[in-house]
Amino acid sequence: MKKLSILLTIFLSLGSLTAQDFVETKAYTTILESNGEVLTKVSLVGKEDPVNMVASMTITDPDIFDGVYISTLKNNGLEGIKEVLKVELAYGACCTGVQAYYFTVSEENVLTALPMLENIYCEKPGPITQYIFPNQEYGQQGKILRAQSSFNKEFKIDYVSLEKSYSWTQNTFFAEETYAQTFNKP
């Protein structure tokens, strides 16, 4: 289990490096809820205002639930959005499964949830699915991109494949017709 935790830390750090500018935050904290015997839910609250729940996520497999990781992206390039909040729920077994929840936080503190992403991390670098925002490498003005990044043996990005594109206007997003695009790292 210790080896798995170290591996998880490496891959979550890798995800932070590939999704530039996401940094760990202490502005939020979590409350783990149970039905008396097993964990069932993670509630996210602001440290300044712990009474008001920000978001709630279901723990899908309590037996292998390993932890919660919270990071934010301040310089995201979306109009009217002060930060993007990423909450990752980790599950450990022979490999590590991560459910990534992304929320845009408006200037008025209104949260908008993006569709959840799931990744599996094993000992070798495999592809990961992530959102790319306008001010990040490969980002596009006014769009949130769902892309899959593939890595080489040195854990550096080899290429990025676009899976889906969302247009962002007036605190809402909608899916666009997406054409296959792959960006190779020079």
LOZAMI-112691 format. One record per atom (N, C-alpha, C, CB): residue in one letter; y, x, z. Coordinates in pm, whole numbers, padded with zeros to 5 digits, always signed. Glycine has a CB too. Layout:
N
AYXZ/...
//
This chain:
186
M-00119+00083+00000/M+00000+00000+00000/M+00126+00087+00000/M+00000-00094+00122/K+00122+00202+00071/K+00237+00290+00074/K+00266+00345-00066/K+00213+00405+00174/K+00158+00383-00137/K+00173+00433-00275/K+00238+00326-00363/K+00036+00475-00333/L+00198+00202-00343/L+00252+00091-00420/L+00401+00071-00390/L+00175-00037-00390/S+00439+00084-00264/S+00580+00069-00227/S+00664+00179-00290/S+00596+00072-00074/I+00611+00301-00291/I+00684+00412-00354/I+00698+00387-00503/I+00612+00547-00329/L+00589+00342-00567/L+00592+00310-00709/L+00693+00200-00738/L+00452+00268-00757/L+00694+00096-00654/L+00789-00014-00670/L+00932+00037-00661/L+00764-00122-00564/T+00959+00122-00565/T+01094+00177-00549/T+01136+00255-00673/T+01102+00267-00426/I+01044+00334-00727/I+01074+00411-00849/I+01107+00317-00965/I+00955+00503-00887/F+01025+00214-00985/F+01047+00125-01099/F+01170+00037-01080/F+00926+00037-01120/L+01198-00007-00959/L+01319-00086-00938/L+01442+00001-00959/L+01321-00148-00795/S+01433+00128-00921/S+01542+00221-00949/S+01556+00241-01098/S+01520+00355-00878/L+01443+00252-01168/L+01442+00266-01313/L+01511+00147-01377/L+01299+00280-01366/G+01480+00026-01329/G+01545-00093-01381/G+01694-00089-01360/G+01487-00216-01316/S+01737-00036-01246/S+01880-00025-01220/S+01944+00075-01313/S+01904+00014-01074/L+01872+00183-01346/L+01929+00282-01436/L+01939+00230-01578/L+01846+00408-01433/T+01841+00151-01620/T+01845+00102-01756/T+01941-00014-01771/T+01706+00061-01801/A+01965-00087-01668/A+02063-00195-01672/A+02187-00142-01600/A+02008-00328-01604/Q+02264-00056-01669/Q+02373+00018-01610/Q+02459-00069-01519/Q+02458+00077-01718/D+02505-00004-01414/D+02603-00061-01323/D+02548-00162-01222/D+02709-00126-01401/F+02421-00199-01226/F+02366-00282-01118/F+02347-00189-01000/F+02231-00353-01161/V+02408-00223-00888/V+02396-00141-00768/V+02357-00229-00650/V+02529-00067-00738/E+02283-00169-00559/E+02241-00241-00439/E+02364-00292-00366/E+02155-00150-00347/T+02353-00411-00309/T+02466-00469-00237/T+02424-00510-00096/T+02523-00590-00314/K+02519-00501-00005/K+02499-00548+00133/K+02581-00675+00158/K+02537-00437+00234/A+02643-00730+00053/A+02726-00850+00067/A+02643-00976+00087/A+02816-00867-00055/Y+02514-00967+00056/Y+02423-01081+00070/Y+02306-01041+00158/Y+02373-01130-00069/T+02244-01139+00218/T+02124-01115+00297/T+02026-01229+00270/T+02158-01105+00449/T+01903-01212+00314/T+01802-01313+00288/T+01749-01372+00418/T+01688-01255+00205/I+01705-01495+00409/I+01635-01562+00517/I+01499-01602+00462/I+01716-01688+00571/L+01394-01551+00524/L+01258-01585+00481/L+01214-01709+00557/L+01160-01466+00504/E+01165-01807+00483/E+01121-01932+00543/E+00970-01945+00529/E+01192-02053+00478/S+00908-02010+00628/S+00763-02028+00623/S+00728-02171+00663/S+00691-01927+00714/N+00605-02206+00637/N+00556-02337+00680/N+00481-02325+00813/N+00464-02399+00572/G+00507-02219+00886/G+00441-02193+01012/G+00339-02082+01003/G+00376-02317+01063/E+00272-02072+00887/E+00168-01970+00871/E+00198-01871+00760/E+00037-02036+00844/V+00250-01919+00648/V+00276-01830+00534/V+00420-01845+00487/V+00179-01860+00418/L+00472-01735+00430/L+00606-01739+00373/L+00607-01830+00251/L+00654-01597+00336/T+00711-01911+00239/T+00717-02005+00128/T+00843-01992+00045/T+00706-02145+00178/K+00952-01944+00107/K+01079-01946+00036/K+01169-01832+00084/K+01149-02081+00055/V+01253-01784-00008/V+01357-01687+00023/V+01490-01757-00001/V+01343-01556-00064/S+01573-01762+00101/S+01707-01816+00085/S+01807-01701+00088/S+01740-01921+00196/L+01898-01703-00005/L+02000-01599-00016/L+02131-01654+00040/L+02018-01553-00164/V+02190-01578+00131/V+02318-01619+00192/V+02414-01502+00187/V+02297-01668+00339/G+02543-01533+00189/G+02644-01429+00196/G+02656-01378+00338/G+02780-01481+00146/K+02676-01248+00355/K+02688-01192+00491/K+02812-01246+00561/K+02694-01039+00485/E+02919-01270+00485/E+03043-01321+00544/E+03031-01468+00584/E+03159-01303+00447/D+02943-01542+00518/D+02929-01685+00540/D+02781-01723+00540/D+03006-01765+00433/P+02705-01683+00645/P+02560-01704+00645/P+02517-01850+00658/P+02500-01626+00755/V+02610-01941+00683/V+02575-02082+00694/V+02551-02143+00557/V+02686-02158+00767/N+02626-02100+00458/N+02615-02156+00324/N+02514-02078+00240/N+02751-02156+00254/M+02406-02147+00201/M+02304-02086+00118/M+02359-02068-00024/M+02175-02171+00118/V+02337-01951-00079/V+02380-01920-00214/V+02275-01964-00315/V+02409-01769-00229/A+02150-01932-00286/A+02040-01964-00377/A+01910-01967-00298/A+02031-01862-00494/S+01809-02030-00356/S+01678-02038-00294/S+01571-02012-00399/S+01657-02176-00227/M+01473-01929-00363/M+01365-01894-00454/M+01231-01913-00385/M+01380-01749-00504/T+01134-01965-00457/T+01001-01989-00402/T+00918-01862-00408/T+00931-02102-00478/I+00849-01833-00299/I+00754-01721-00297/I+00624-01772-00357/I+00732-01664-00149/T+00590-01722-00475/T+00476-01777-00549/T+00340-01729-00499/T+00490-01742-00694/D+00335-01611-00438/D+00208-01559-00385/D+00233-01491-00251/D+00142-01461-00486/P+00235-01568-00143/P+00269-01514-00012/P+00176-01401+00035/P+00267-01624+00089/D+00051-01400-00009/D-00043-01297+00037/D-00006-01157-00008/D-00182-01330-00012/I+00061-01145-00121/I+00097-01011-00171/I+00248-00992-00181/I+00033-00987-00307/F+00326-01084-00122/F+00472-01070-00124/F+00511-00940-00054/F+00540-01193-00056/D+00597-00860-00120/D+00627-00726-00072/D+00774-00706-00032/D+00591-00627-00177/G+00865-00792-00077/G+01003-00774-00037/G+01103-00830-00137/G+01031-00630-00016/V+01232-00822-00097/V+01342-00873-00178/V+01441-00759-00199/V+01411-00996-00109/Y+01490-00745-00321/Y+01588-00643-00356/Y+01708-00714-00420/Y+01528-00535-00453/I+01828-00684-00372/I+01949-00752-00420/I+02045-00648-00475/I+02015-00834-00306/S+02095-00674-00595/S+02195-00585-00656/S+02297-00668-00732/S+02127-00481-00751/T+02412-00606-00759/T+02517-00676-00833/T+02571-00588-00945/T+02631-00717-00738/L+02626-00656-01044/L+02694-00592-01156/L+02837-00644-01155/L+02622-00620-01294/K+02931-00561-01117/K+03072-00603-01108/K+03139-00605-01245/K+03149-00511-01013/N+03127-00496-01319/N+03194-00481-01448/N+03102-00534-01558/N+03232-00333-01475/N+03098-00669-01573/N+02999-00729-01662/N+03054-00771-01799/N+02940-00847-01597/G+03186-00788-01812/G+03244-00824-01940/G+03243-00972-01974/G+03175-00751-02046/L+03202-01057-01879/L+03203-01201-01903/L+03332-01261-01849/L+03079-01269-01838/E+03399-01338-01930/E+03525-01399-01891/E+03505-01496-01774/E+03590-01472-02010/G+03585-01479-01668/G+03580-01568-01552/G+03468-01538-01454/G+03566-01707-01598/I+03392-01430-01477/I+03281-01395-01389/I+03316-01267-01313/I+03148-01375-01470/K+03318-01278-01179/K+03352-01161-01098/K+03233-01068-01074/K+03408-01204-00965/E+03110-01124-01078/E+02992-01039-01064/E+02868-01113-01112/E+02975-00995-00918/V+02767-01033-01144/V+02635-01086-01174/V+02546-01041-01059/V+02580-01037-01316/L+02476-01135-01001/L+02389-01110-00887/L+02244-01109-00937/L+02409-01216-00775/K+02170-01004-00901/K+02028-00996-00938/K+01945-00990-00811/K+02000-00871-01030/V+01852-01083-00798/V+01762-01089-00682/V+01620-01070-00735/V+01778-01226-00603/E+01552-00968-00685/E+01417-00938-00731/E+01319-00961-00616/E+01407-00793-00784/L+01219-01045-00642/L+01110-01068-00547/L+00992-00985-00595/L+01073-01221-00536/A+00941-00898-00508/A+00833-00806-00546/A+00702-00850-00484/A+00866-00663-00504/Y+00596-00835-00563/Y+00461-00869-00520/Y+00372-00749-00548/Y+00408-00997-00592/G+00300-00701-00445/G+00217-00582-00462/G+00070-00614-00467/G+00243-00486-00351/A+00002-00552-00559/A-00143-00556-00571/A-00181-00422-00635/A-00195-00682-00656/C-00270-00421-00734/C-00300-00295-00802/C-00179-00248-00882/C-00423-00311-00895/C-00102-00341-00935/C+00027-00314-00997/C+00130-00396-00920/C+00028-00349-01152/T+00256-00382-00951/T+00359-00457-00882/T+00421-00558-00978/T+00467-00362-00825/G+00423-00682-00936/G+00488-00787-01013/G+00626-00813-00955/G+00404-00917-01014/V+00724-00831-01040/V+00861-00857-00995/V+00916-00978-01068/V+00953-00732-01019/Q+00965-01074-00990/Q+01037-01188-01045/Q+01186-01158-01027/Q+00996-01325-00975/A+01260-01154-01137/A+01403-01123-01131/A+01485-01248-01158/A+01439-01012-01234/Y+01567-01283-01061/Y+01657-01398-01071/Y+01798-01344-01090/Y+01647-01491-00945/Y+01866-01389-01194/Y+02003-01348-01223/Y+02095-01468-01205/Y+02015-01288-01367/F+02210-01444-01141/F+02311-01548-01121/F+02447-01491-01158/F+02311-01599-00973/T+02523-01566-01237/T+02662-01527-01258/T+02742-01592-01145/T+02716-01572-01400/V+02841-01519-01093/V+02927-01568-00986/V+03070-01574-01039/V+02918-01477-00857/S+03123-01695-01049/S+03257-01713-01107/S+03365-01671-01007/S+03279-01859-01150/E+03487-01664-01056/E+03602-01633-00969/E+03615-01735-00857/E+03732-01628-01052/E+03566-01858-00879/E+03572-01966-00780/E+03444-01970-00695/E+03593-02102-00849/N+03360-01867-00705/N+03233-01855-00632/N+03129-01960-00670/N+03258-01863-00485/V+03132-02006-00794/V+03032-02099-00845/V+02922-02015-00911/V+03094-02202-00947/L+02796-02041-00873/L+02684-01968-00929/L+02621-02044-01044/L+02580-01941-00821/T+02584-01969-01148/T+02509-02022-01260/T+02384-01938-01273/T+02594-02022-01393/A+02268-02001-01267/A+02141-01929-01275/A+02097-01912-01420/A+02032-02003-01196/L+02053-01793-01453/L+01990-01766-01582/L+01840-01785-01566/L+02024-01621-01634/P+01766-01805-01673/P+01621-01818-01661/P+01560-01693-01595/P+01557-01842-01800/M+01464-01716-01506/M+01399-01608-01433/M+01318-01521-01529/M+01308-01665-01323/L+01314-01392-01500/L+01235-01296-01579/L+01124-01239-01492/L+01326-01182-01635/E+01010-01209-01553/E+00900-01148-01479/E+00858-01019-01547/E+00780-01244-01469/N+00830-00916-01465/N+00784-00788-01514/N+00668-00740-01429/N+00898-00685-01514/I+00581-00660-01489/I+00470-00597-01418/I+00490-00446-01430/I+00329-00641-01476/Y+00486-00377-01315/Y+00503-00232-01312/Y+00372-00169-01266/Y+00620-00191-01220/C+00321-00078-01349/C+00201-00002-01313/C+00237+00146-01312/C+00083-00031-01413/E+00138+00232-01308/E+00165+00375-01294/E+00233+00437-01415/E+00037+00448-01268/K+00209+00385-01534/K+00271+00440-01655/K+00392+00356-01691/K+00169+00443-01773/P+00492+00418-01756/P+00611+00340-01795/P+00578+00239-01904/P+00723+00433-01843/G+00594+00113-01873/G+00570+00008-01970/G+00701-00062-02001/G+00465-00093-01919/P+00700-00153-02096/P+00824-00225-02129/P+00867-00318-02016/P+00805-00306-02259/I+00997-00338-02003/I+01050-00432-01906/I+01146-00528-01976/I+01122-00358-01789/T+01151-00650-01928/T+01244-00749-01981/T+01361-00758-01886/T+01175-00888-02001/Q+01481-00759-01941/Q+01601-00764-01858/Q+01714-00831-01937/Q+01643-00622-01813/Y+01818-00869-01865/Y+01938-00920-01931/Y+02036-00804-01950/Y+02004-01034-01848/I+02103-00806-02063/I+02206-00708-02093/I+02337-00784-02109/I+02172-00624-02222/F+02440-00739-02038/F+02569-00807-02036/F+02669-00731-02123/F+02622-00820-01892/P+02780-00795-02163/P+02871-00737-02263/P+02917-00594-02236/P+02990-00823-02273/N+02942-00556-02112/N+02994-00422-02084/N+02885-00318-02064/N+03081-00425-01964/Q+02760-00354-02086/Q+02651-00259-02073/Q+02613-00202-02209/Q+02529-00325-02006/E+02541-00090-02207/E+02494-00033-02332/E+02412-00139-02405/E+02411+00096-02308/Y+02432-00153-02535/Y+02372-00253-02623/Y+02431-00393-02604/Y+02222-00258-02599/G+02526-00412-02512/G+02586-00542-02489/G+02670-00587-02607/G+02670-00539-02364/Q+02691-00719-02617/Q+02772-00778-02723/Q+02875-00871-02661/Q+02684-00854-02826/Q+02996-00867-02711/Q+03107-00946-02659/Q+03072-01095-02651/Q+03230-00927-02745/G+03093-01156-02533/G+03072-01299-02515/G+02926-01343-02515/G+03142-01371-02621/K+02833-01247-02501/K+02691-01282-02505/K+02614-01219-02389/K+02630-01237-02638/I+02511-01290-02349/I+02413-01236-02256/I+02286-01221-02338/I+02392-01330-02127/L+02232-01100-02341/L+02113-01073-02421/L+01991-01058-02332/L+02132-00946-02506/R+01883-01123-02370/R+01756-01100-02303/R+01681-01004-02394/R+01674-01235-02276/A+01648-00887-02339/A+01588-00782-02422/A+01473-00716-02349/A+01693-00678-02460/Q+01386-00654-02428/Q+01277-00577-02373/Q+01302-00430-02403/Q+01140-00624-02432/S+01306-00349-02297/S+01326-00206-02310/S+01193-00135-02296/S+01427-00153-02206/S+01167-00040-02386/S+01046+00041-02380/S+01085+00184-02347/S+00966+00035-02513/F+00998+00255-02277/F+01029+00387-02225/F+00932+00492-02277/F+01028+00386-02074/N+00979+00616-02278/N+00892+00727-02313/N+00830+00785-02185/N+00970+00837-02392/K+00756+00895-02197/K+00686+00954-02082/K+00783+01004-01974/K+00599+01070-02129/E+00905+01035-02012/E+01005+01084-01917/E+01085+00969-01854/E+01100+01182-01987/F+01040+00845-01874/F+01106+00726-01820/F+01247+00707-01877/F+01113+00733-01668/K+01270+00753-01998/K+01397+00732-02067/K+01377+00621-02169/K+01448+00864-02137/I+01483+00544-02196/I+01471+00435-02293/I+01439+00491-02430/I+01601+00353-02298/D+01334+00438-02490/D+01293+00474-02625/D+01360+00379-02724/D+01138+00471-02639/Y+01346+00248-02697/Y+01410+00148-02781/Y+01425+00017-02703/Y+01330+00126-02911/V+01513-00069-02754/V+01541-00200-02694/V+01521-00305-02802/V+01686-00206-02633/S+01442-00409-02771/S+01418-00518-02866/S+01481-00646-02811/S+01265-00539-02891/L+01564-00709-02892/L+01629-00834-02853/L+01527-00948-02857/L+01748-00865-02946/E+01518-01023-02747/E+01428-01139-02741/E+01504-01270-02757/E+01351-01140-02609/K+01623-01277-02695/K+01700-01401-02698/K+01846-01368-02673/K+01647-01502-02592/S+01932-01448-02730/S+02076-01429-02714/S+02137-01559-02661/S+02144-01387-02848/Y+02224-01545-02561/Y+02294-01661-02504/Y+02444-01640-02523/Y+02260-01680-02353/S+02513-01742-02573/S+02660-01737-02580/S+02715-01781-02446/S+02715-01828-02695/W+02824-01718-02405/W+02887-01748-02277/W+03029-01800-02302/W+02890-01622-02185/T+03054-01925-02263/T+03189-01980-02271/T+03212-02076-02155/T+03212-02053-02407/Q+03326-02065-02095/Q+03371-02156-01989/Q+03264-02179-01882/Q+03412-02288-02048/N+03211-02071-01826/N+03113-02074-01718/N+02982-02144-01752/N+03173-02141-01601/T+02949-02151-01880/T+02818-02203-01919/T+02760-02113-02028/T+02829-02351-01970/F+02630-02116-02040/F+02566-02038-02146/F+02472-02130-02222/F+02489-01916-02087/F+02451-02098-02348/F+02356-02173-02428/F+02286-02077-02524/F+02425-02288-02505/A+02159-02105-02548/A+02078-02019-02634/A+02125-02030-02778/A+01930-02054-02623/E+02125-01917-02845/E+02158-01911-02986/E+02032-01882-03066/E+02267-01804-03014/E+02038-01908-03194/E+01928-01866-03281/E+01929-01714-03282/E+01941-01926-03427/T+01815-01655-03258/T+01808-01510-03244/T+01723-01452-03356/T+01750-01471-03108/Y+01772-01344-03412/Y+01699-01272-03515/Y+01646-01143-03455/Y+01788-01243-03639/A+01529-01101-03495/A+01468-00980-03441/A+01560-00861-03463/A+01330-00955-03505/Q+01589-00792-03357/Q+01670-00671-03363/Q+01609-00568-03270/Q+01819-00700-03326/T+01601-00446-03316/T+01556-00336-03232/T+01659-00226-03240/T+01416-00284-03274/F+01698-00175-03122/F+01794-00066-03114/F+01721+00057-03067/F+01911-00102-03018/N+01721+00164-03148/N+01658+00288-03109/N+01759+00374-03036/N+01601+00361-03230/K+01712+00443-02936/K+01796+00537-02861/K+01807+00664-02944/K+01737+00566-02719/P+01931+00714-02965/P+01947+00835-03046/P+01886+00956-02979/P+02093+00861-03074/
//
